[in-house]
Amino acid sequence: MKKLLIGLGVIVLLLIVAVIVVPMLIPLDRYKSEIQAQAKSATGRDLRIDGDISLSLLPTIAISVENVGFANAPGASTPEMATIDRLDVALQILPLISGEVAIDRFILDKPVITLEVDKDGRPNWQFDTAAAAPAPSGDAGGGAGGDSDAGGALKELRLGDVRLVDGTLTYIDHQSGQEVKVSDVNMELSLPSLASPFAADGSATWNSQTVSLEIDAENPQALMSGETSKLAMKVDSEPVTFSFDGAARNAGALGLQGALALDVPSIRELAAWTGQPLDFPGEGLGPFNIAGELEMMGAKVALTDATIKLDEINGNGLFSVDATGAKPFIKAELS
């Protein structure tokens, strides 16, 4: 009994050391400069870390970094390609031993990202990095028919509190003059396990309109392995609403089968919202909606039991598009 109590005491002492003493002994400022140097070596650009870095080891590996910036490409419109007010990550330790990743917390607070293409067509996400190292020979990995990748495969993924808070994304194409800015980006993800339902719920503002997004997948693991899983998606905004409720399969080509609905209160207003106003005489091209059973496999798309409404025109029937050949084949039977 005495030895058991001594053993428990040692364990408790080690835990206290791990939780309190070890993080105090790690020179985080020194590692900050090392992280910056590695980022510079890997990308050719500067990584700025002006804020504090905090670290804890138990019960999870948790790290938070404040006020981070990543330099933009030379000649870009902004000095930094990305900035983050705060990054907060917590990862469970024990599941890593068995090849599982359990993220208790992953929060990006106020990320601002600028993606742009210069006049020569070079994107700013293309980095000046060293040439990639040659791939190992087949013998090193156990032969061409070996299963060397199996040992490193992800066995499980669990997501706890995963959020993107108040983000901003800007895309600029200096060749075409196109510029798109999406602000107020908020997203929450939920995934208890790969075999459990996945949910994504978020919203963003584009051209002064709020667009919300919902995605629910019953079995992500089935989708990853090429099997079928129930899938529901919804995009909701004032200019357009889209929904799909059915099943999906990702086996070589993406396949969808289920109920589809698209509702547009005004085609003219939708076109103006997207920056492509219609110069069309009259008062037509107002309300438009379409609903039916979607069946898609790669470049083959069919909509059956369809109902179509445009202004005062109502239609029923089916239509399909097959774009797998050199020329697309379109078939429609409408009344």
N, C-alpha and C positions, 0 to 999 in steps of 0.2 A: 504493500500500500504506500509506504514511504517513497519507494522508487517511482511509483506511478505519479505521486504528487510532485516529485522533483522533475519528472519528465514534462508534466503539464506546465510547471512553472517555467521551464526552459522554453517551451513553445510560446507561452504568453510573452516572455521576455523578447524572443525573436520577432514576434509580431509587433511589439511596441517599437523595437529598433527599426523594423521595416517601415512602419507607418510614420514615425516621428523623426528618427535620427537620420536614416539614409537620405531622404529628400533634402535634408539640411546640409548633408555633406557633399552632394553632387553640385559642382560648380556650373549652374545653369547658364550664367553669362558667358562662360568659356564655350559651352556647347552651342550657344546662340551664334557666335562667330564661326564655329565649325559648320553649322547648318548653312549659314550664308555662303561659306566658301564652297561647300558641296553643290549648292544650287547654282552658283556661278560656273563651276566646272561642268555641270551637267547640261546647262541651258545657254551659257554665255551671257546671262543677264543677272542683274543684282536683285537680291532678295532683302527687303527692308523689314526689320523687326524692331520697332521703337518701343513697344509695350513690354510688360512683364511676362515671364514664362513661369508657370507653376506646375509642379509635378507631385503626384502621389502614387504609391505602389500597391496599397491594399485598401479595401478589398478588390479594387480594380486598378489597372494601369490607367491613370487619368492625367491628362496634360491639357493646359489651356494657354493660348498665346493671344496677345492683344496687339492691335495696331500693326498689321502686316501689309506690306506692299510688294508687288512683283513688277519689275521694270518692263516697259513696252519696247517694241522694236524701234530701231533708229528711224527718225522721221515720222513716227506715228503721231496721231492727233493729241494723245494724252501721254504724260510722262510715264504712267504706270498702266500696265495691262489689267491688273487686278489689285484690289485692296480689300481687306477684311477687318472689321472692327474687332471681332473676337472669334476665335476657333476653340471649341470645347469638345474634347474627345475622351471617352471612358471605355476601356476594353477589358473584358473579363480574362483572367489569366489561365485558369485551369482548362477551359475548353480548347485552348490553343494546342495543348499537348496531343489531343486526339484529332487535330486537323479541322477543328470547328472555329468559327469566328462569331463571337457574341459581343455585339456593340451595345453597351448600355446607353451611351449618349454620344451623339454626333451633331453638333449645332454650329451652323455657320451664321454669324450675326452681321447683318449689313454688308454682304459681299457686293462689290461693284466691279463688273467685268466688261471690258471693251474688246470686242473682236473686230478686226478690220483687215481689209485687203488693200495693198497699196496699188499705185498706178501700173506697176509691172506685174500685178497678179500674185504677189507674194503675201501670204497671210501672216499675221503677227503671231500666230500659234505655231509657226514653223521656226524651230530654234537652231542656232549655230552650234551643233554638237559634234563631237568626234565621231568618226565612222564606227558603225556597229561592229562589235567583235564577231568573228566568224562563228557560225553555228557548230556545235560539237558534232563529231562524226557519228554515224549510226551505231558503231560498236560501243562508243562511250555511253550511249543511253540504253544498251542492252539489245542492240540490233534493230533492224527495220521493223520486225514484227513484235518487238518487246513492248512492255507496258510500263515504261519508265515514267510516263506522265501520271500514272495512277497514284503513285505515292504522294505526289504533290497536289492532287486534286482537292478542291474544297468539298468537305463532307457535309458541312452544315453552316448556315448563316442565320443569325438571329439579330433583329434590329429592335432596339428599345426606343428611346427618345431621339428620333432622327428628324431634324428640322432645318429648313432654310428660312431665315427671318429677314424680311424687308430688303430683298436683293434688287439689284439693277443690272440689266444686261443690255448692252448696246452693240449693234452690228453696223459697220460702215464699209461700203465697197467704193473705193475711190475710182475704180474703172467705170462703173455704171452711175455713180452718184447716189446710189441707194443708201439710206440710213434708217435703221429700225431701232427703236428704244422701247424696252419693256421694263417697267418699274413696279414697285410694290410687290415683288415676287415673294410669295410665302408658300411653303410646301411642307407637309408632314407625311412621313412614311411609317408604315407598320408592317412588320414581318416577324411573328413569333418563331417561325421555323420555315425551311424551304417547302415543307409539306403542308404548311398552314396557309390560310388566306393572306394575300398581300393586299394592302390598301394604300392608295396615295390620294391625298386631298389637298388642293391648293388653289391659289388665285394669283392673278397678275393684272396690271393695267397697261393697255396698249391703245394709243390714239384716244386717250381720255375715256376709254371704256374698260370696265372690269370684266375679266374673263375668268371663270372658275372651271376647275378640272377635277374629275373624280375617276379613279381607276380601281377596279377590284378584280383580282385574279384568285380563283379558288385554290389552285395548286401550282405555284411557280416551278417546283421541281419537275412536274410533268412537262411543262413548257420547255424547260431546259433540256430535257431528254428526248424531245421530239414527240411527246404524247399530247393528248388533248386535255384542256382544262377550261372550265367555265370562265368567261371574261365579260366584264361590263365596263363601259366607258361613257362618260358624259362630259360635254363641253357646253357651258351655259354662259351666254352674254346677251345683251340687249339686241345686237344686230343679227345674231345667229345662234341657234341651239342644235346640237348634234348628240345623238345617243346610239349606243349599240349594246345589245344584251343577248349573249349567246355563248359560243365556244370558240376557242382559238387553238391552233396547232402550229408549231414552229419546227417543221421537218424539211430542211432544205429551202423551202419557200414558205412564207407566212400564209396560213390558211385561216379564214374566218367564216363562221356560219351562225346566223342568228338574225334577230329583229333589228332593223336600222330605221332611224327617223331623223329627218333634217327639216328644220323649220326656220324660214327667213321672213320676218315681217315685211321687209321691203328690199328687193334686189337693188334698187337705186341707192338706198341708204347704206346697204352692205358694201357696194362698190365704192361709194364715197369714203366710207370708213377705212377701207383698205388702201386708199390713196389712188384709186382708179375710177374716178367718176364717169358715168355713162352719158355720152352726148347722143341721146336718142329722143326723137320727137314723140309727142303725145304724153299720156298719163299712165301708160302700161308699165310692166315690169315692177309690180308692187309685191304683194304677198306671194310666197312660193314655199311649198312644202312637199316632201316626198317621203313615203314610208313603204316598207316591204321586207321580204326575207332575203337577206344578203348571203350569197355563197361566193367566196373568193379563194382562189388558190394561185398565188403568185400573180401572173399577168392575166389570169382569167377571172372575170368578175361577172356575176349575174345577179339580177334583182327580180324576184318573182313575187306574185300576189301584190304587185305594186299599186299604190294610189299616188297620183301626181296632181297637184293643184298649182295653177299659175294665174293670178288675177281671177277672171271668171271662167277659166278653162279647167275642166276636170277630166282626168284620164285614169284608166285602169289597164293592167296587163303585165308585160314583162319585157325586159331588155337585157342584153348581155354583150360583153366586149371580150374578145380574145386577141391579146396583143403579143402572143408568143411567136408568131410568124413574122416574115419580112413585111407584110402588110396587115394592119389590124382588121379583124372581122367583127362587124357590129350587126346585131340582130335585135329587132324590136317588134312587138305585137301589142299595139295599144288601141283602146277604144275610147 
